[in-house]
Amino acid sequence: MADTKYIFVTGGVTSSLGKGIIAASLAKLLQARGYKTTIQKLDPYINVDPGTLNPYEHGECYVTDDGAETDLDLGHYERFLNVNTSQANNVTTGRIYQSVIEKERKGEFLGKTVQVVPHITNEIKERIQLLGKNGEYDIVITEIGGTVGDIESLPYIEAVRQLMWELGDNNGLVIHLTLVPYLSAAGELKTKPTQHSVKTLMESGIKADILVCRTEHELSDDLREKLALFCNVKREAVIQSIDASTIYDVPNLMLGEGLDRVVLKKLALEEKSEPDLVRWDQFLDRHKNPKEEVHIGLVGKYVELQDSYKSILEAFIHAGAENEVKVNVEYIHSEHIDSKVLQHKIAKLDGVLVAPGFGERGIEGKIEVIKYARENDIPFLGICLGMQMAVIEFARNVLGIKDANSTEMNSQTKNPVIDLMEEQKNITHMGGTMRLGAWDCKIAEGSLVEKIYGSNAISERHRHRYEFNNKYKDQIEAAGLKATGLNPDTGLVEVVELPTHPWFVGVQYHPEYKSTVANPHPLFVGFVKSALEHKLNK
């Protein structure tokens, strides 16, 4: 019998049903019962990682402590479980093929013809079991990206089939997430798409052990019986996943459906105690019953797709609950900013967050918003590019360096207050110049950020290419914008703040990546608190 149990989550009928949320919710319940649980995502696209994908294509790129650029679902895993993920938790087809081709070039296959079966499938199986073999986890949940029947998913499905056979009884199970659509003309829910999806899965040699059915309406007992009979699963294994007001309701909904009990029974694991969800329920209560509300503007160039800023939006939910405040996020496209927007929108806000991003589009709009927030004492948080824009704005409008810029936007600028480090300038490979993953930061004593963190030594995750140019540091600090966070090894600026302003902070790193339900990020908590104070003092 294997020491680690494996759960596979597949999707059918349509994409975007929420496999990641179901996987994270199940993991939360198993964790709350005392089982050490982790989740990994297998993505069927050929990109080596999501780092070069347009956010409109795939939502935000999430970054782990060890510098892996990953799928945004890993953010859900961390927010639900409060456990760090790593490079091993996200695998793409591109990475699988890259690894196999490298092995073939080195002669590791001894001249054999390299094929999808067994070489690609063996590589997938190896990656799936990587986390299970390190001895840290009782249960590994693997989410298979895409939809069953997709050509690109076939090697993953075949790998799961082989692995289920190799693991033996009670050591692995398959959860199939499907859609049960409601036809308003007929006034009824339809099970046929689910039946076809399960049939497609069986054609690949995999039997679904549990069905999780996404639905807008309650599933009747008759409907559950029908699904159990025609999809060849037990009646107790037909789980309803009804639309919820917040993703954080889903663990409790799955608990009510008995998903964790069915899983433990099929894996021959004892139930131990009832899931301990006290802190989770306290968070939900504060989130759903706020005492105040604030309006915060999120200024960026990908605002049409909320998933582009997923971690920021979730961090606002965590920080809002901590402050017992409802955070209403107002999306402001940085390309569409003029004096009317500043007067009619920005002026009415309780706080402004200028979002991260790459490229020159929408830059001048961000600078205008930052200037307005600085001059009108509106709480401001700049993240990554947002921090760099705050430095450029200050250099232009306070120091009088009118052509201050970043070499990312203007390679010919004579005053690059934001620039590449010397050792980065000869690297041409995308990603090669990136500062990724966790980096240490030493915080100045007596600063606002030291008060926020309650510490002068922190570690935060990065994903950027350009840096604050230290040649301008003395000049900028003398004018009032203080560099209150530095990397102890490189001297690179991590945090800037304006002591004369009620709350004006720019950070080179991404604090949103580390905010979880159990540990809301202190910067977001402090920012929301300052926004509330600004509102109450208007």
N, C-alpha and C positions, 0 to 999 in steps of 0.2 A: 504493500500500500504506500502511495506517495505521501511525503510529509506535508506537502502543500496541495491544497485543493484549487481547481481552476474553474472559473465561470466565464462563459463566452456570451457576449451580448451582440446579437445581429439585428438588422432592421429590414423590414419588408414594406411593400406597397408604395411608399414614398419616402423621400429623404426628410430631414428636419423634424422628425417626430420626437426627438429628445432622448436619444440613446444615452448621451452623456449624463443627463440629469437622472435618468433611471439608474444607471450604473453607480453614480455618486450617491444616490439616495439609498440603494441597497448596501453599498459599502459603509455608509453612515450607520445603518441599522446593525450591520454585522460588527462594526467597530464598537458601537454602543452596547453590544452584548459581550464584549471582551475579546473579540477576535482581531488579531493584527491583520489589517486588510490594506491592499493597495490596488490601484487601477492603472491600466495602460491602454493606449489608443493605437490601433493599426490603421493608417490612412492609405487608401489605394491609389493616390495620385503619384506621379513620377518625379515630382520635385523632391530633392533630397531632404529639404525641410521647408516649413512655411515662411521662412525668413524673407524670400524674394517675392512672395505672393502679394498682389494688390489687396488691401483690406476689403475692397468691394467684392472680391472673389471669395474670400474665405474668412472674413472677420479679422479680428486682431491676431497678432502673433504673440503668443505668451512665452515668457522666458523663465527658465528655472535657475536655481542657485549655481548649477554647474555649467551654465552658459548655453543650454540647449534652446534653440528656437523651435517652439512646438505649437501644436493645435490649441485653440482656445478652450477646448474641453478640459485640458489639464488644469486650467484655472478653476473650473468647477470642482474638480477632484480635490484641489488644495483648499478651496474655500469651504467645502463640506467637511473634509476629514481633518483639516489643520495639520496635515503631514506633507512634508516637501516631496515633490516629484523630481525626476532627473531625466537625463538623456535616454535612459532605458525605458521610460514610460511612454515614449512616442516614437513609432517607427513608420516610415513611409516606404512605398514600393521603390522609390528612387534609392533610398538607403539600402534596401535589401539587394537590389540588382547591383548597386555599386560595390557592396561587400562581396557578392558572388563573383563579379567580374575581376575584382582585385585578387581573389583567391585563385581564379583560373589563370590569371597572368603570372602568378607566382608558382604555378605548377602544382598546386595543392590537390587537384583532382586527378593527378597522375595520367593525363592524356585522355581521360574519358570525355565523351560528348556531354557538354553541360546543358541540362534541360530544366524546364519548369518543375517537372517531377523527375527526380527527387531533389535536385539541388536548390531550387528556389524555395520549395516547401520545407526542406530541411532547415534552411536559413530562418524561415519564418518561425518554425517550431522552436528553434534555438533561442530566438529573440523573445518569444512568448514565455519561455521557461527561465529566462535570465533572472528575473526578480524572484521567482519561486525558489531558485537554487541557492540564493544567498543566505537562506535561513532566517530572514527577518520577518517573513509573513506566513500566516496560516492560510490565507485565501488571496488569490490573485484574480482580479476581474479584468477581462480583456474585451474592450469594445472594438468591434470590427466596423470601420467606416464604410460609408456607401450603403447601397441597398442590394439585398439578395437578388441575384439574376444579372447584376452588372458584370460585364466582361472583366473589368479590372479587379473585381473582388474574388474571382474564381480561385486564384492560388491561395488566398487566405482561407476560404471556405474548405478547400481540400486539405490544407494544413490542420485546420480544426478537426476535420473528420479523422485524419490519421492520429492526431493527438488524443482524441476521445477514445479511440481504439487502444492506443498504447497505455493510457492512464488506467484503464480498467474501471470496474464498477465503483460507484460512489466517490470517485475522485475528480469528476468533471461533469458539468452540465451546460446546456445551451438555453439561454433565454432569448426568445424571438419577440421583438417589439413590432407591432403592426398597427394599422389604422382600421377602425371600424367606422366607416363614414355614415352620416345621417342624410337620407334623401328627403328633403322637405316636401317634395311633390307626393311621395308615397307615405310620408310621415313615419318612417321606420329606419332603424339601423340595419346595415347590410354586412353580412359575414363573408360573402363570397371573395372579396379581395384578400382577406386573411387566409381563407382556405387555399387560394391559389399561391399565396406567398409561402405558406407552409409546404405545399406540394413542391414548389421550386427548390426549397431547402432540402426536401427529402430526395429529390432527383440527384442532388449532390452527395447523398449518402449521410445526411445529418437529420436526426430526429429532434425537433424542439421539445425540451422537457417542460418549459414554462412559457406561456403566452402572456405578454403584457399588451393590453389592447388600449390604444389611445382613442379617446372618444369624447364627444361633446355632451353626450347624454348617458344616463345610468344604464348599465347592461342588466337586462332582466335575467332571472334565473333560467328561463327557457333558452335565452340567447347563449348564456354561459354553457348550458348543457349541450347545445347544438355545436358550439365551438369546440368543446371538449371531445365530442363524438367524432366530428369530421376532421379535426386536426390531431386526433390520436394523443391527447394529453388528459391527465386526470382533471376532474372537475375543480378541485382545489387549486390547480395550477393555471387556471384561467383568471388572470389578474386584470382588474379594471384600472386604467390610468386616465382619470377624467381631468379636463382642463382645470387648472388651479389659478388662483389670483396671484400667487408668487411661487417661484421655483422652490422656495424654502418650505413650502407646504408639502412637497412631494414625499419626503421621508415619512411624515406622519400618515399620509394617504396610503403609502405602501405598507406601513405597519398595520393600518386598519384592514388592508386586504390580505395580510398574512404572508407577504412575499418572502420575508426573512425566514419565517417558519418552514415554508415549503422548501426553500433552498437548503436549510440546515438538515431537514429530513432526507432530502435527496443526496446530500453529501455525507450522510451518516455522522453528523456532528451533533453534540448535545446542545440544547437551547441555552444552557447556563441560566443567567438571570434575565429578567425583562430588560429591554433596551433602556439605558440611562440617557434620557433626552431632556433632563431638567434644564440645563443651560441653553439648549437649542430652543426649548419652548419659551424660556424667558426672553430670548432674543426675538422670537416671533411675536410675542405679546407686545414688546416695546415697538417693534416694527409696525404692527397693525394698529396700535393705539397711541399715536404721537400726541404730545401736548402742544406742539407748535409746528409751524412749517416755514421753510425758507425757499427762496428761488435763486438758483445758482446757474450762471451761464456757462455752457461748455463750448468753447470757441475752437473750432477745428475745420479741416477741409474734407472730412469723411462723414459728416453728420447725417447724411441721408441713410446710412446703414448703422444702426445702433451697435451691432456686433463689433464694429471697428473700435469701439471704446468700451468693450464689455467689462474689463476689469475695473475701469474707473467708475462705471455705473454701479457695479456691485459694491465697490469700496464706499460709495456714497450711501448705499443701503445699510452697510454695517455701521458706518459712522453716524448715520441718522438715528438708527436704533439706540446706539450708545448714548446719544444726546436727547433721546425721546423726541426727535424732530423728523418731520417728513421733508425729505429733500426733493424739491421739484426741479428737475434738470431741464433747462431751456437750451435747445440746440441753436447755435449761431454759426452760420457758414462764414469762414474767415475771408472768403472772396467777395462777400456781399456787404462789407462794412463801410458805411459812410457817416456823415454827421447826423443824419436822421436816425440811423440804427443806434448810434452812441446816445443820443438824447432820449429816444423813445423806448429803447430796450435796455441798454447797459446801465443807464442811470437808475432804472427801477429795480435792478438786481441787488441781492444781498451779498453776492460774492461772484467772482469770475475765476474760472479755471481755463488756462490756455493749454491745449492738449499737445501731446507729442506728435511727431510726423516727420516726413522726409521731403526734400525738394522745396522749390521756391514758391510754388503756388499758394496764394493766400497769406503770404508773409507780412505784407504791409498792413493788412487788416488786423492781424494779431498785434502788431506794434501799436496801432492806433488804440486798440482796446486796452492794452497794458498802460499806455500813457494816461488814458481816461481814468482807469482804476487807481493809478498812482496819484494822480492829481486830485482825485475826489474821495480819497480814503476808503475806497471799496476793497474789502478783503480779496487778496489775489494769491492764487497758487499756480505757478508755472512748472510744468513737468517736461523734462528733457528739452525738446525744441522750444517749449514755452519758457523755460528758464533762459535759454540762449537769446530768445527774442526780448526778454526783460533786460538783459545786459546790453543788447544793441539799442533798445529804446532809451535806456539811461545814458548811454554814451552819446547818442545823437542829441537828446533833448535837455540833458542836464550838463554834460561836459561840453556840448557844442561841437562834437565831432560829427558833422553832418553826413559824412560818407561812411560812418561806421557800419560794418556789415559782417556777414559770415562768408568764408570762401566757398561754402556750399551753395550760396545764392549768387555770389559774384566773385569769381576766382581772381579778378583783377583789382579788387578793392585795395586801396592804400592803407586802410585802417581795419584789418581783420581782427576785431575783438573776439571773434569766434573763428577757430582755425583747426586744421589737422595738426597733430604732433609731428615733429620732424621725421620720426621713424616710420610714420604711416604714409608719407607722401609718395613713396615709390611702389606701394602695393596697389595693384590694379584689379585683383580678384574681388568681386562683390562679397562682402562679409569678412574679407581678410583684414579690413581696417576697423572692424567693429570692436567696441569694448562691450563684452557680453558677460552676463552672469553676476555673481555676488562680488562686490568690492567693498573694502573697509572704508570708513569715513570717520575722521576725528573732528568733533564739533567744538567750537570755541566756547569757553566758559562764559556764562552770563548772557548767552544769545537766546533768542526766541526759540530756535530749534532745540537747544539743550533743554529748555523748560518743557517743550512739547514731548521730547523723547524720554526725559528724565534720566538722560545718560549723555556722556560725551564721546562714546565709542559705539558706532553702529555699523551694520553691514546691509547694503541694499543692492538690488539687481539693476543692471544696466543693459541698454540696447541702443547704442549710438555710435557715431563716427567722428563727430567734431567736438572740440573742447573749448572752454574758456581760455583765451590767450593770456597767459600770465604776464606777458610784457605790458599789459594794460592794467594789471591788478592794483598797483599802488595808486595810480591815477584815479581809477574807479572808486576805490575804497576811500580815498581822500575826499571825494565828492559826496560820499554818504552811503553808497551801496556796498555792504560789507560781505566779504567771502567768509562765511562762518562754518563751512564744512570743507575739509580738504582730505584727499586721499593721502595717508601717512607715507606711502612708498614713493609716489610719483609727484606729490605736491599739486595734483590737478584739483581744480575747484569743483566741489560737489554741491555746495549750497550757497545761495546768496540771499540776503535779506535786507530790508530797509528799516532800520530801527526807529526812524521818525514817523513811520506809517503804522496804523493800528495792526495790520497783519498783511505783510507783503513778503512772500517766500517763493524762491525759485530753486528747484532741485534738478540736478543733471540725471539722476536715476529715476526709476519707475516705482514709486511707493505702492501703487495700486496692485502690483503683482503679489505683494505679501499680505494683503488684507484678507482676513478670514472671518467667519462668523464668530469663532471663539476669540480671535484677536484682531479686532478692528484696527486699521493702521492709525497710529497716533497723529500723523500729519493730516489725514482726512478728518479725524475726530476733532483736532484743533481748528481746522479750517471751517468745518460746519458750525462749531461753537462760535467762532468769530463772526460768521455770517449771521447767526442768530442775534448776537450782541449788536451787530450793525443794524439789523432790522428793528430791534427794540429801541435803539437810540436815535432812530430817524426822527 
